[in-house]
């Protein structure tokens, strides 16, 4: 991010401050778009007024954004009203490009 001239407003060490279950979902529901990267797979969620649009529900979002411990997966970025969860080089290239 630094090489692109971007500076985060907040950095949280996920090992020291976990965001679990309902708190993770509450954070996600503030977005209008969520991109979740798991390996080579990319899942996209759209939200309207804090509710999932389309065929997904809040359980789908919670399952996608949390890991096996029930905590929010890292890295997680909130850019504007879009939430990015997990790492996939192509997604970050699109975001930074």
C-alpha positions in Angstrom: 0.0 0.0 0.0 2.9 2.3 0.8 4.3 2.1 -2.7 0.9 3.2 -4.0 0.8 6.3 -1.7 -2.0 4.9 0.4 -2.0 5.2 4.2 -4.6 3.4 6.3 -6.7 5.2 8.8 -6.6 2.3 11.2 -4.4 -0.8 11.6 -5.4 -3.5 13.9 -3.2 -6.5 14.7 -5.6 -9.5 14.3 -3.5 -11.6 16.7 -3.9 -9.1 19.5 -7.5 -7.7 18.8 -9.8 -10.3 17.3 -13.2 -9.5 15.9 -15.5 -12.4 16.4 -18.9 -13.7 15.3 -21.6 -11.0 15.7 -19.0 -8.1 15.7 -17.5 -9.4 12.4 -20.9 -9.7 10.9 -22.0 -6.2 12.1 -18.8 -4.7 10.5 -19.6 -6.5 7.2 -23.2 -5.3 7.2 -21.9 -1.7 7.0 -20.6 -2.3 3.5 -22.5 -2.1 0.3 -20.2 -4.6 -1.4 -18.1 -7.4 0.1 -15.4 -9.4 -1.7 -14.1 -12.5 0.0 -11.0 -14.3 -1.3 -10.4 -17.9 -0.3 -7.5 -19.3 -2.3 -8.2 -18.8 -6.0 -12.0 -18.5 -5.3 -13.6 -15.0 -5.0 -17.0 -14.6 -3.6 -18.9 -11.3 -4.0 -21.8 -10.1 -1.8 -24.0 -7.1 -2.5 -25.9 -5.4 0.3 -28.7 -2.8 0.5 -29.6 -1.1 3.7 -27.5 -3.5 5.7 -29.2 -6.6 4.3 -27.8 -9.1 1.7 -29.2 -8.8 -1.8 -29.7 -11.7 -4.1 -29.5 -15.3 -3.1 -27.2 -14.8 0.0 -28.2 -14.4 3.6 -26.3 -13.1 6.7 -25.2 -16.7 7.5 -23.5 -16.9 4.2 -21.6 -13.7 4.8 -20.6 -14.7 8.3 -19.3 -18.1 7.1 -17.3 -16.4 4.3 -15.7 -13.7 6.4 -14.8 -15.7 9.5 -12.2 -18.4 9.8 -12.4 -21.8 11.7 -12.0 -20.0 15.0 -15.0 -17.8 14.3 -12.9 -14.6 14.0 -12.8 -12.2 11.1 -10.3 -13.4 8.6 -7.2 -11.4 7.8 -6.3 -9.3 6.0 -9.4 -7.3 5.9 -9.7 -3.9 4.3 -12.6 -1.4 4.3 -12.2 0.9 1.4 -15.1 3.4 1.1 -18.2 1.2 1.4 -16.5 -1.9 0.1 -15.1 -4.6 2.4 -12.3 -6.9 1.2 -11.6 -10.0 3.2 -8.7 -12.4 2.6 -5.8 -12.1 0.1 -5.8 -12.7 -3.6 -3.1 -10.9 -5.7 -5.5 -10.1 -8.6 -8.1 -8.6 -6.2 -5.5 -6.3 -4.6 -4.1 -5.4 -8.1 -7.6 -4.4 -9.1 -8.1 -2.4 -5.9 -4.7 -0.6 -6.2 -4.7 -0.2 -10.0 
